[in-house]
Amino acid sequence: SFPSGHAMTLTGVLAPIVIAWPATTLSAALLLLSMAWSRIATAHHYPSDVAAGVALGAGLSYPLARGILAYW
C-alpha cells in the first residue's frame, strides 16, 4: 500500500533521535536502509512506496522534533 507505514513510522521515530543525538546518524541510516530493503526485497512495497513513507515520516517528525528540542 502507498505509502509504506513501516518506513513512515521508523523515520518518524529515528528523526528526533538523530536530531537529539547526532552520533546516532550512521546507526539510524543503516537501520532505515535495512528496513527499506526488506520491504522492497520481499515485494511488500515498491521503492516509491518506501520513499514516500520516508518523506512523510521525516516531513512530519522533523519540524516537531526541532520545535520540542528548542525548548528542551
LOMARVEX-695696 format. One line per 2 residues: number of its first residue (from 1); for each residue x, y, z of N, C-alpha, C, O, CB. Coordinates in steps of 0.05 Angstrom, whole numbers, plus 5000, padded with zeros to 4 digits. Atoms other than C-alpha are relative to their C-alpha. Glycine has a CB too. Layout:
BEGIN
NUM = X,Y,Z,X,Y,Z,X,Y,Z,X,Y,Z,X,Y,Z  ...
This chain:
BEGIN
1 = 5017,4976,5000,5000,5000,5000,5018,5025,5000,5041,5024,5008,4981,5000,5024  4985,4975,5002,5022,5071,4989,4990,5019,5021,4966,5023,5024,4996,5013,4972
3 = 4971,5003,4997,5058,5099,5028,5006,4977,5020,4988,4966,5032,5013,5026,5009  4991,5021,4981,5098,5048,5069,4997,5010,5029,5011,5029,5037,5028,4991,4994
5 = 5003,4993,4972,5075,5052,5141,5025,4993,5016,5032,5007,5035,4976,4985,5012  4975,5007,4987,5139,5016,5163,5020,5023,4997,5033,5031,5016,5011,4974,4990
7 = 4980,4979,5006,5182,5069,5130,4992,5026,5014,5009,5040,5025,5002,5005,4970  5009,4976,4988,5139,5126,5156,5005,4999,5031,5014,5019,5043,4971,5005,4994
9 = 4997,5002,4971,5139,5101,5228,5029,5000,5009,5036,5014,5028,4986,4974,5009  4972,5001,4992,5213,5084,5231,5013,5027,4996,5029,5035,5013,5014,4978,4984
11 = 4989,4973,5004,5232,5151,5201,4990,5019,5021,5006,5036,5031,4993,5010,4972  5011,4983,4980,5186,5186,5249,5012,4996,5028,5014,5015,5044,4970,4996,5002
13 = 4987,5006,4974,5220,5152,5308,5029,5008,4999,5040,5019,5018,4997,4970,5007  4971,4996,5002,5291,5158,5283,5008,5030,4997,5029,5038,5007,5011,4985,4977
15 = 4993,4972,5005,5290,5231,5261,5004,5016,5026,5025,5030,5029,4978,5014,4984  4994,4986,4975,5282,5260,5332,5024,4990,5015,5039,5005,5028,4976,4999,5018
17 = 4976,5012,4987,5335,5212,5358,5025,5011,4988,5044,5019,5002,4999,4969,4998  4977,4990,5014,5384,5234,5305,5004,5030,5006,5027,5040,5008,4998,4995,4970
19 = 4998,4971,4994,5368,5308,5318,5011,5004,5028,5028,5021,5032,4972,5013,4997  4991,4996,4973,5379,5300,5393,5028,4989,5005,5043,5001,5020,4980,4986,5019
21 = 4974,5012,4997,5440,5255,5387,5012,4994,4973,5009,4972,4962,4998,4973,5017  4989,5003,5027,5476,5265,5321,5019,4977,4996,5023,4967,4974,5014,5026,4992
23 = 4982,5023,5003,5525,5209,5336,4986,4975,4992,4998,4955,4984,5014,4995,5027  5016,5024,5007,5468,5160,5322,4993,5000,4970,4979,4982,4961,4975,4999,5016
25 = 5008,4997,5028,5463,5182,5249,5006,4975,4983,4989,4966,4969,5014,5024,4988  4992,5024,5016,5501,5123,5219,4983,4976,5007,4974,4962,4989,5030,4994,5004
27 = 5017,5023,4992,5464,5071,5260,4972,5003,4990,4960,4984,4981,5001,4998,5031  5028,4995,5009,5397,5103,5244,4998,4996,4970,4978,4984,4960,4991,5028,5007
29 = 5000,5003,5029,5414,5106,5170,5001,4970,4992,4987,4961,4974,5023,5015,4987  4997,5029,5006,5435,5032,5169,4974,4986,5007,4965,4968,4992,5023,4988,5015
31 = 5026,5013,4992,5371,5012,5206,4978,5007,4979,4963,4989,4971,4992,5010,5028  5020,4992,5020,5328,5052,5158,5004,4987,4973,4985,4978,4961,5000,5031,4997
33 = 4994,5012,5026,5363,5026,5096,4994,4970,5001,4984,4959,4981,5029,5004,4993  5005,5028,4999,5357,4954,5120,4970,4994,5000,4960,4975,4988,5013,4987,5025
35 = 5029,5003,5000,5282,4962,5134,4990,5006,4972,4973,4991,4962,4987,5019,5020  5009,4994,5027,5272,4995,5066,5006,4978,4981,4989,4970,4965,5013,5027,4990
37 = 4992,5022,5017,5310,4940,5031,4982,4976,5005,4974,4962,4985,5029,4992,5004  5017,5024,4994,5269,4886,5067,4972,5003,4989,4960,4984,4979,4999,4996,5030
39 = 5027,4995,5011,5203,4918,5046,4999,4996,4970,4980,4985,4959,4990,5028,5008  4998,5002,5030,5225,4921,4973,5007,4971,4992,4995,4960,4974,5020,5020,4989
41 = 4991,5027,5007,5261,4853,4972,4978,4979,5004,4978,4959,4989,5024,4993,5016  5021,5020,4995,5201,4816,5000,4975,5007,4984,4954,4994,4987,4993,4999,5029
43 = 5022,4991,5018,5156,4851,4948,4975,5009,5015,4953,5006,5005,4993,4977,4982  5023,4988,4986,5112,4883,5001,4995,5029,4991,4972,5038,4993,5005,4999,5030
45 = 5003,4973,5010,5125,4952,4972,5018,5005,4976,5038,4991,4972,5007,5020,5023  4983,4990,5021,5152,4987,4911,5019,5021,5012,5013,5031,5034,4983,5013,4977
47 = 4981,4979,4990,5212,5034,4920,4986,5027,5005,4992,5041,5024,5023,5003,4981  5014,4975,4997,5165,5093,4911,4983,5001,5025,4980,5022,5038,4982,5006,4976
49 = 5015,5002,4975,5122,5069,4969,5018,5006,5024,5010,5021,5042,4986,4973,5003  4981,4997,4978,5182,5066,5015,5010,5029,5000,5012,5041,5022,5024,4981,4997
51 = 4990,4972,5001,5209,5134,4991,4978,5019,5010,4985,5038,5024,5007,5007,4971  5021,4983,4991,5141,5166,5003,4996,4998,5030,4991,5018,5044,4973,4993,4986
53 = 5002,5003,4971,5138,5136,5073,5022,5014,5015,5017,5027,5035,5001,4970,5006  4977,4986,4987,5207,5162,5090,4995,5031,4999,5000,5045,5018,5026,4993,4986
55 = 5004,4971,5003,5189,5231,5063,4978,5010,5019,4981,5031,5031,4992,5007,4970  5021,4992,4982,5124,5234,5102,5009,4999,5029,5003,5017,5045,4975,4983,4996
57 = 4991,5002,4972,5156,5209,5166,5019,5022,5007,5017,5034,5029,5014,4973,5003  4982,4979,4995,5212,5259,5161,4986,5027,5000,4991,5045,5016,5023,5000,4979
59 = 5014,4975,5003,5166,5315,5139,4982,5006,5024,4978,5030,5031,4983,5000,4976  5017,4996,4977,5121,5305,5199,5016,5001,5026,5010,5018,5044,4980,4978,5002
61 = 4986,5001,4974,5171,5288,5254,5022,5021,5003,5028,5030,5025,5011,4973,5004  4977,4982,4998,5229,5334,5237,4992,5027,5011,5005,5036,5030,5012,5004,4972
63 = 5008,4974,4989,5193,5401,5249,4991,4998,5029,4997,5015,5045,4978,5013,4983  5008,5003,4973,5161,5374,5312,5023,4996,5019,5025,5007,5040,4980,4976,5002
65 = 4977,5005,4983,5226,5348,5339,5017,5025,5004,5027,5030,5026,5017,4977,4988  4984,4975,4997,5263,5413,5324,4986,5019,5019,4999,5032,5035,5003,5013,4972
67 = 5015,4982,4982,5208,5452,5359,5002,4992,5029,5005,5008,5047,4971,5002,4991  4999,5010,4973,5208,5408,5420,5028,5003,5011,5032,5011,5034,4992,4970,5001
69 = 4972,4998,4990,5284,5405,5425,5009,5028,5004,5028,5033,5019,5018,4986,4980  4993,4972,4996,5288,5480,5420,4994,5009,5029,5007,5027,5039,4985,5018,4980
71 = 5007,4993,4973,5256,5483,5489,5010,4980,5021,5004,4983,5045,4970,5003,5002  4991,5021,4982,5289,5422,5519,5025,5007,5014,5036,4992,5030,5004,4974,4985
